[in-house]
Structures are given as structure tokens and as C-alpha cells.
Amino acid sequence: MTDQPTSDQPAVAGESLHRRLTRALFARPGPAQLGVAALCGLLAFALVTQVRTTAGSGTLASARPDDLVSILADLSGRADRLRSQVADLQRSAALLRNGSTRDSAALAQARARAQTLGILTGTLAARGPGVVLTIEDPRLQIHSDVVLNAIEELRDAGAEAMQIAGTGGVVRVITSTSVGDLGSRVTVDGVALTAPLRLVAIGDPRTLATALGIPGGVVDTVDAAAGAHAIVTTSPSVTVAALRALAKPRYASPAPAPTP
């Protein structure tokens, strides 16, 4: 007599599948998954905030169709950059989880991080695609607020390295850069610059140019001043060669590593 399948065998298989699904759904996420989730949340928050700010400013209702296209292109560019950062983190997490490539991946990331910090702190020269903003101002009507606005717009649009030049010198623009006025001249980190001013920024050329050309933005402000004119030129390759000495902190020192 052959054994007949018992009625509880399908139930056992179903119970095993249920347990596997339960473990998959309620498993504790790792650091890589938490980092990716945080960046996705940041992307959503940035897009919602930008849309609400733009919609509430009153400019959107009276903007021309071409202006709306420019604003949309700027938002799309920022979203693409955040998605690219998420993809990079996902690739790095995959490499670091792989035992055979973990050490080489960690070393490569350390070297890349050192180069990135060198560019951000201004101790290394940089080259890449970008834009050049030239401000012609023979009557010296442009002051520090316009220059600061240009720097902030380029930063928000993803500029990775910047420098500004004029009669009087050239200055590398970093996160701690200060902008002021000295009479009719603009000062950048204490260096007095006289027009024409030339601001070079490395980043996505289209996105950077769109940020400078937003209605009521940098280009419109400069062109509204008497005798002043702004020219934005995109290029597949610009160079930021001005360097800064790395200042040693006077008061800050590394904090001890937290105990597990």
C-alpha cells in the first residue's frame, strides 16, 4: 500500500512561507538601508519645500511660460542630483558589504573623500563643466548683496567649486567665504575687487545657468542697475585654480570616539 499525502503537508509549507515573509518584512534594516532611506526622504522634503516656496512667492502666477520652464528645469536638476547621490550610496554600500572588495573599496573611498575635501576647502584646483558669470559694471552700481546672491544661487544649483576674480585679485569661494563692501568696491574674504567681476563655477552648466537666469534673480538684478550688464557663458570645461591655505583650528579639536 502506498502512502497517501496527509492533509497537513500544504499547511506546513504555507506556514514556512509565512514565516519567511514575516522575517523579511520585520527584519532590522542595516546602516546602508537607513542612509538610503534618509536621502530619499530628504529628496522628497526638498522638492515639496521648493515647490511650496515658489508657489507662495507670487512670482509663479505672473511668470511667463518660458520662465516656468526655467523654474521647472532648475527643480528637475536638483532632484536629479539627489537621485544620483542616492545611487552612489547604494553602490558604495554594495561594495562595502562584499567581503572580497571591502578593503579596496574602503581605500578608494578614503582617497576620493580626501580629494573631495580638498576641492571643498579650496586646497586643490578643480576642473570640469560649468559656467562663467561676467558682471560689467563701469559705474560701480553692483554691491555685495548681488555677488552674495550669485554665490548662493550657484551653491543651491549644485556648484562644486567656485572662484571670483576682478581688478585687485582672485579669490577661491568656499563655505566660509564672506562678502562685503569697501566704498564702491566689493570685498571677498577681505580682498577688494573692482568690476568687471568674473565668477567661475563648476557644475552642471545648464542647471547653473538656469539658476542665474531665474526671473528676478541675479541676471535681472544686474541688468536693472544703471550701466551694468551680466553675461552667463556655459562651457564643457572651466578651471578653478585659485587656492587657499588650510587654516588650523585654534579652538576645536577632534572629539573622542563614542564608546559602543
Secondary structure, DSSP 8 states (H G I E B T S, - for coil): ------TTHHHHHHHHHHHHHHHHHH----HHHHHHHHHHHHHHHHHHHHHHHHHHTSHHHH--HHHHHHHHHHHHHHHHHHHHHHHHHHHHHHHHH-TTTHHHHHHHHHHHHHHHHHHHHTSS-EEEEEEEEEEE-TT----HHHHHHHHHHHHHTT--EEEEEEETEEEEE-TT--EEEETTEEEETTEEEEEEEEEEEES-HHHHHHHHTSTTSHHHHHHHSTT-EEEEEEEEEEEE---------SS---------
